[in-house]
Amino acid sequence: MALPHGEIIWITGASSGIGLELAKKLAALGNQVLVTARNAQVLEALAAESDQIIAVPADLAQPDCIDSLQHQLRQHVSYLDRIILNAGTCEYLDINAPDWLMMERVMEVNFYGAVRSLAAALPLLESNADAARHVVAVGSQASRVIFPRAEAYGASKAALTYFMEALAVDLAAQNIKVTVVQPGFVETPLTSKNDFPMPFLVPVNEAVDHIVKRLASKPAFIRFPLAMNWVLGVGSLLPGLWRRWVAPQLTRST
Ligand SMILES: NC(=O)c1ccc[n+]([C@@H]2O[C@H](COP(=O)([O-])OP(=O)(O)OC[C@H]3O[C@@H](n4cnc5c(N)ncnc54)[C@H](OP(=O)(O)O)[C@@H]3O)[C@@H](O)[C@H]2O)c1
Protein backbone atom coordinates (compact mmCIF):
# COMPACT_ATOMS: atom_id res chain seq x y z
CA MET A 1 0.00 0.00 0.00
CA ALA A 2 1.34 3.47 -0.94
CA LEU A 3 2.47 5.91 1.74
CA PRO A 4 0.63 9.26 2.05
CA HIS A 5 2.03 11.73 -0.50
CA GLY A 6 0.86 15.11 -1.81
CA GLU A 7 -1.83 15.42 0.84
CA ILE A 8 -2.77 18.28 3.16
CA ILE A 9 -2.68 16.81 6.68
CA TRP A 10 -3.43 18.44 10.04
CA ILE A 11 -1.78 16.90 13.12
CA THR A 12 -2.60 17.96 16.69
CA GLY A 13 -0.17 17.37 19.54
CA ALA A 14 2.74 17.83 17.14
CA SER A 15 5.19 19.57 19.48
CA SER A 16 6.56 16.32 20.95
CA GLY A 17 6.47 12.53 20.96
CA ILE A 18 4.31 10.66 18.44
CA GLY A 19 2.82 13.84 16.88
CA LEU A 20 6.21 15.48 16.33
CA GLU A 21 7.64 12.35 14.65
CA LEU A 22 4.48 11.94 12.56
CA ALA A 23 4.77 15.55 11.37
CA LYS A 24 8.42 15.15 10.37
CA LYS A 25 7.83 11.82 8.63
CA LEU A 26 4.71 12.93 6.72
CA ALA A 27 6.41 16.19 5.64
CA ALA A 28 9.44 14.22 4.44
CA LEU A 29 7.10 12.03 2.37
CA GLY A 30 5.94 15.14 0.47
CA ASN A 31 2.78 16.09 2.32
CA GLN A 32 1.86 19.58 3.47
CA VAL A 33 1.52 19.29 7.24
CA LEU A 34 -0.23 21.74 9.57
CA VAL A 35 0.90 21.27 13.16
CA THR A 36 -0.93 22.22 16.35
CA ALA A 37 0.00 22.26 20.05
CA ARG A 38 0.27 24.93 22.74
CA ASN A 39 4.04 25.35 22.42
CA ALA A 40 4.23 27.84 19.53
CA GLN A 41 8.03 28.07 19.75
CA VAL A 42 8.53 24.38 19.04
CA LEU A 43 6.01 24.49 16.19
CA GLU A 44 7.70 27.54 14.62
CA ALA A 45 11.10 25.83 14.88
CA LEU A 46 9.63 22.77 13.17
CA ALA A 47 8.13 24.94 10.41
CA ALA A 48 11.48 26.71 9.97
CA GLU A 49 13.11 23.34 9.24
CA SER A 50 10.71 22.38 6.45
CA ASP A 51 8.74 24.29 3.79
CA GLN A 52 6.16 21.52 4.06
CA ILE A 53 5.22 22.37 7.67
CA ILE A 54 2.92 25.17 8.87
CA ALA A 55 2.53 26.08 12.56
CA VAL A 56 -1.04 26.48 13.88
CA PRO A 57 -0.62 26.91 17.65
CA ALA A 58 -3.70 26.43 19.86
CA ASP A 59 -4.80 25.25 23.29
CA LEU A 60 -7.39 22.54 22.59
CA ALA A 61 -8.45 22.50 26.26
CA GLN A 62 -10.15 25.88 25.73
CA PRO A 63 -13.89 25.30 25.08
CA ASP A 64 -14.10 28.32 22.75
CA CYS A 65 -11.16 27.37 20.52
CA ILE A 66 -13.18 25.93 17.59
CA ASP A 67 -13.84 29.12 15.59
CA SER A 68 -10.33 30.53 15.99
CA LEU A 69 -8.83 27.12 15.09
CA GLN A 70 -10.91 26.92 11.92
CA HIS A 71 -10.03 30.50 11.08
CA GLN A 72 -6.31 29.74 11.49
CA LEU A 73 -6.56 26.60 9.34
CA ARG A 74 -8.43 28.52 6.60
CA GLN A 75 -5.71 31.18 6.54
CA HIS A 76 -3.35 28.50 5.22
CA VAL A 77 -5.46 25.95 3.32
CA SER A 78 -8.91 25.75 1.70
CA TYR A 79 -9.37 22.03 2.34
CA LEU A 80 -7.85 19.08 4.24
CA ASP A 81 -7.26 15.49 3.12
CA ARG A 82 -6.49 13.92 6.48
CA ILE A 83 -6.56 14.97 10.13
CA ILE A 84 -4.67 13.18 12.89
CA LEU A 85 -6.14 14.04 16.30
CA ASN A 86 -3.22 13.07 18.49
CA ALA A 87 -2.97 15.74 21.24
CA GLY A 88 -3.17 14.09 24.62
CA THR A 89 -2.16 14.12 28.24
CA CYS A 90 -1.97 11.56 31.02
CA GLU A 91 -2.47 11.93 34.77
CA TYR A 92 -3.13 9.16 37.27
CA LEU A 93 -5.62 9.13 40.14
CA ASP A 94 -4.26 8.67 43.65
CA ILE A 95 -7.28 7.23 45.45
CA ASN A 96 -5.76 8.06 48.85
CA ALA A 97 -5.44 11.77 47.99
CA PRO A 98 -7.76 12.22 45.04
CA ASP A 99 -7.57 15.30 42.84
CA TRP A 100 -10.98 15.00 41.19
CA LEU A 101 -10.41 18.05 38.97
CA MET A 102 -7.73 15.98 37.26
CA MET A 103 -10.57 13.98 35.64
CA GLU A 104 -11.72 17.18 33.93
CA ARG A 105 -8.19 18.23 32.92
CA VAL A 106 -7.59 14.93 31.16
CA MET A 107 -11.03 14.82 29.51
CA GLU A 108 -10.62 18.43 28.31
CA VAL A 109 -7.59 17.50 26.21
CA ASN A 110 -8.05 13.83 25.32
CA PHE A 111 -11.78 13.85 24.62
CA TYR A 112 -13.11 17.40 24.22
CA GLY A 113 -9.87 18.55 22.56
CA ALA A 114 -10.40 15.92 19.86
CA VAL A 115 -14.10 16.82 19.53
CA ARG A 116 -13.19 20.52 19.13
CA SER A 117 -10.50 19.70 16.58
CA LEU A 118 -12.94 17.58 14.61
CA ALA A 119 -15.52 20.38 14.73
CA ALA A 120 -12.97 22.88 13.41
CA ALA A 121 -11.70 20.59 10.64
CA LEU A 122 -14.84 18.84 9.39
CA PRO A 123 -15.96 21.67 7.06
CA LEU A 124 -12.46 21.65 5.51
CA LEU A 125 -12.65 17.88 4.97
CA GLU A 126 -16.17 18.18 3.57
CA SER A 127 -15.17 20.88 1.10
CA ASN A 128 -12.64 18.45 -0.39
CA ALA A 129 -14.17 16.55 -3.30
CA ASP A 130 -11.31 14.01 -3.29
CA ALA A 131 -11.97 10.49 -2.05
CA ALA A 132 -8.88 10.41 0.21
CA ARG A 133 -10.53 12.07 3.23
CA HIS A 134 -9.63 10.50 6.52
CA VAL A 135 -10.15 11.24 10.24
CA VAL A 136 -7.56 9.59 12.49
CA ALA A 137 -7.69 9.76 16.30
CA VAL A 138 -4.97 8.50 18.61
CA GLY A 139 -6.64 6.52 21.38
CA SER A 140 -4.83 3.92 23.46
CA GLN A 141 -4.69 0.21 24.14
CA ALA A 142 -5.34 1.32 27.74
CA SER A 143 -9.07 1.66 27.00
CA ARG A 144 -9.38 -2.03 26.02
CA VAL A 145 -8.99 -3.33 29.59
CA ILE A 146 -8.91 -1.86 33.10
CA PHE A 147 -5.63 -0.41 34.40
CA PRO A 148 -5.28 0.77 38.01
CA ARG A 149 -5.04 4.55 38.56
CA ALA A 150 -6.09 5.10 34.91
CA GLU A 151 -9.62 6.29 35.77
CA ALA A 152 -9.10 9.54 33.85
CA TYR A 153 -6.82 8.42 31.04
CA GLY A 154 -8.64 5.15 30.31
CA ALA A 155 -12.07 6.80 30.45
CA SER A 156 -10.96 9.63 28.14
CA LYS A 157 -9.62 7.18 25.56
CA ALA A 158 -12.72 4.95 25.85
CA ALA A 159 -14.91 8.02 25.26
CA LEU A 160 -12.74 9.08 22.32
CA THR A 161 -12.93 5.59 20.78
CA TYR A 162 -16.73 5.45 21.09
CA PHE A 163 -17.02 8.96 19.62
CA MET A 164 -14.85 8.00 16.64
CA GLU A 165 -16.62 4.68 16.03
CA ALA A 166 -20.02 6.43 16.00
CA LEU A 167 -18.59 9.12 13.74
CA ALA A 168 -17.39 6.42 11.33
CA VAL A 169 -21.01 5.35 10.86
CA ASP A 170 -22.30 8.92 10.51
CA LEU A 171 -19.61 9.98 8.02
CA ALA A 172 -19.81 6.82 5.89
CA ALA A 173 -22.35 8.38 3.50
CA GLN A 174 -19.85 11.16 2.77
CA ASN A 175 -17.10 8.59 2.24
CA ILE A 176 -14.99 10.05 5.05
CA LYS A 177 -13.22 7.14 6.72
CA VAL A 178 -12.35 7.07 10.45
CA THR A 179 -9.44 5.25 12.13
CA VAL A 180 -8.63 4.89 15.82
CA VAL A 181 -4.93 4.30 16.51
CA GLN A 182 -4.43 2.32 19.72
CA PRO A 183 -0.74 2.23 20.64
CA GLY A 184 0.70 0.24 23.50
CA PHE A 185 3.58 1.88 25.40
CA VAL A 186 5.65 4.20 23.18
CA GLU A 187 8.86 5.96 24.29
CA THR A 188 7.84 9.65 24.50
CA PRO A 189 7.91 12.45 27.11
CA LEU A 190 4.43 11.25 28.18
CA THR A 191 5.63 7.77 29.18
CA SER A 192 8.97 8.98 30.56
CA LYS A 193 6.96 10.09 33.65
CA ASN A 194 5.53 6.60 34.25
CA ASP A 195 6.68 5.02 37.50
CA PHE A 196 5.80 1.40 36.65
CA PRO A 197 7.12 -1.24 34.25
CA MET A 198 5.97 -0.75 30.64
CA PRO A 199 5.94 -4.10 28.80
CA PHE A 200 6.55 -4.15 25.03
CA LEU A 201 7.74 -0.50 25.04
CA VAL A 202 8.22 0.68 21.42
CA PRO A 203 10.65 3.43 20.23
CA VAL A 204 8.73 6.41 18.87
CA ASN A 205 10.17 6.13 15.33
CA GLU A 206 9.03 2.49 15.11
CA ALA A 207 5.55 3.45 16.31
CA VAL A 208 5.31 6.24 13.74
CA ASP A 209 6.61 4.04 10.89
CA HIS A 210 3.93 1.51 11.76
CA ILE A 211 1.14 4.14 11.87
CA VAL A 212 2.21 5.79 8.59
CA LYS A 213 2.42 2.44 6.75
CA ARG A 214 -1.17 1.65 7.73
CA LEU A 215 -2.73 5.07 7.04
CA ALA A 216 -3.39 4.54 3.33
CA SER A 217 -5.66 1.53 3.91
CA LYS A 218 -7.75 3.52 6.45
CA PRO A 219 -8.60 0.59 8.73
CA ALA A 220 -11.06 1.02 11.62
CA PHE A 221 -8.21 0.37 14.10
CA ILE A 222 -4.41 0.48 14.06
CA ARG A 223 -3.30 -1.46 17.14
CA PHE A 224 0.30 -2.21 18.07
CA PRO A 225 2.62 -3.74 19.16
CA LEU A 226 1.43 -7.23 18.27
CA ALA A 227 2.35 -8.78 21.63
CA MET A 228 0.28 -6.13 23.45
CA ASN A 229 -2.65 -6.78 21.05
CA TRP A 230 -2.64 -10.43 22.04
CA VAL A 231 -2.35 -9.89 25.79
CA LEU A 232 -5.02 -7.17 25.92
CA GLY A 233 -7.18 -9.01 23.38
CA VAL A 234 -7.34 -12.00 25.73
CA GLY A 235 -7.83 -9.66 28.71
CA SER A 236 -10.77 -7.95 27.00
CA LEU A 237 -12.40 -11.34 26.34
CA LEU A 238 -12.05 -12.28 30.04
CA PRO A 239 -12.77 -8.97 31.84
CA GLY A 240 -13.64 -10.56 35.21
CA LEU A 241 -10.39 -12.51 35.36
CA TRP A 242 -8.41 -9.46 34.21
CA ARG A 243 -9.99 -7.25 36.90
CA ARG A 244 -9.51 -9.77 39.72
CA TRP A 245 -6.11 -11.29 38.88
CA VAL A 246 -4.16 -9.15 36.42
CA ALA A 247 -5.12 -5.49 37.06
CA PRO A 248 -4.19 -5.59 40.80
CA GLN A 249 -0.67 -6.76 39.83
CA LEU A 250 -0.20 -3.62 37.73
CA THR A 251 -0.27 -1.14 40.63
CA ARG A 252 2.92 0.57 41.79
CA SER A 253 4.91 -1.37 44.36
CA THR A 254 5.91 1.85 46.21
N1 LIG B 1 3.31 7.32 24.52
C1 LIG B 1 2.51 6.30 24.70
O1 LIG B 1 2.87 5.23 25.22
C2 LIG B 1 1.08 6.38 24.24
C3 LIG B 1 0.32 5.19 24.27
C4 LIG B 1 -0.99 5.25 23.86
C5 LIG B 1 -1.54 6.43 23.40
N2 LIG B 1 -0.78 7.55 23.38
C6 LIG B 1 -1.40 8.79 22.92
O2 LIG B 1 -0.62 9.35 21.87
C7 LIG B 1 -0.81 10.75 21.85
C8 LIG B 1 0.55 11.44 21.84
O3 LIG B 1 1.19 11.13 23.06
P1 LIG B 1 2.77 11.20 23.25
O4 LIG B 1 3.14 9.98 23.97
O5 LIG B 1 3.43 11.55 22.00
O6 LIG B 1 2.83 12.38 24.32
P2 LIG B 1 3.63 13.77 24.39
O7 LIG B 1 4.99 13.63 23.87
O8 LIG B 1 3.41 14.26 25.77
O9 LIG B 1 2.81 14.70 23.37
C9 LIG B 1 1.54 15.20 23.67
C10 LIG B 1 1.23 16.30 22.67
O10 LIG B 1 -0.09 16.82 22.97
C11 LIG B 1 0.00 18.23 23.03
N3 LIG B 1 -1.00 18.78 23.94
C12 LIG B 1 -1.18 18.49 25.25
N4 LIG B 1 -2.14 19.28 25.77
C13 LIG B 1 -2.57 20.07 24.77
C14 LIG B 1 -3.54 21.11 24.68
N5 LIG B 1 -4.24 21.50 25.75
N6 LIG B 1 -3.72 21.73 23.48
C15 LIG B 1 -2.99 21.36 22.40
N7 LIG B 1 -2.07 20.38 22.42
C16 LIG B 1 -1.85 19.76 23.58
C17 LIG B 1 1.42 18.51 23.54
O11 LIG B 1 1.86 19.79 23.15
P3 LIG B 1 1.93 21.10 24.08
O12 LIG B 1 2.36 20.67 25.44
O13 LIG B 1 2.90 21.97 23.35
O14 LIG B 1 0.54 21.65 24.04
C18 LIG B 1 2.20 17.45 22.76
O15 LIG B 1 2.50 17.93 21.47
C19 LIG B 1 -1.66 11.09 23.09
O16 LIG B 1 -3.01 11.21 22.71
C20 LIG B 1 -1.47 9.88 23.97
O17 LIG B 1 -2.54 9.69 24.86
C21 LIG B 1 0.52 7.57 23.79
The ligand as an ORCA input file, in Angstrom:
! r2SCAN-3c Opt
* xyz 0 1
  N       3.310      7.321     24.523
  C       2.506      6.300     24.696
  O       2.872      5.227     25.224
  C       1.083      6.383     24.244
  C       0.323      5.189     24.275
  C      -0.992      5.245     23.855
  C      -1.538      6.426     23.396
  N      -0.777      7.553     23.380
  C      -1.398      8.791     22.916
  O      -0.621      9.349     21.875
  C      -0.810     10.753     21.853
  C       0.551     11.439     21.836
  O       1.194     11.126     23.056
  P       2.773     11.204     23.254
  O       3.143      9.984     23.970
  O       3.425     11.550     21.999
  O       2.831     12.384     24.319
  P       3.625     13.768     24.394
  O       4.992     13.626     23.871
  O       3.408     14.263     25.771
  O       2.807     14.697     23.366
  C       1.538     15.202     23.672
  C       1.225     16.295     22.674
  O      -0.088     16.817     22.971
  C       0.002     18.226     23.029
  N      -1.000     18.780     23.939
  C      -1.185     18.489     25.252
  N      -2.143     19.276     25.771
  C      -2.573     20.073     24.765
  C      -3.537     21.106     24.678
  N      -4.243     21.499     25.747
  N      -3.723     21.727     23.483
  C      -2.990     21.364     22.400
  N      -2.071     20.384     22.419
  C      -1.852     19.757     23.585
  C       1.420     18.505     23.540
  O       1.860     19.793     23.146
  P       1.927     21.099     24.083
  O       2.358     20.671     25.440
  O       2.901     21.975     23.349
  O       0.540     21.653     24.044
  C       2.199     17.454     22.760
  O       2.497     17.933     21.467
  C      -1.662     11.089     23.085
  O      -3.009     11.210     22.713
  C      -1.467      9.882     23.969
  O      -2.544      9.689     24.857
  C       0.516      7.566     23.793
*
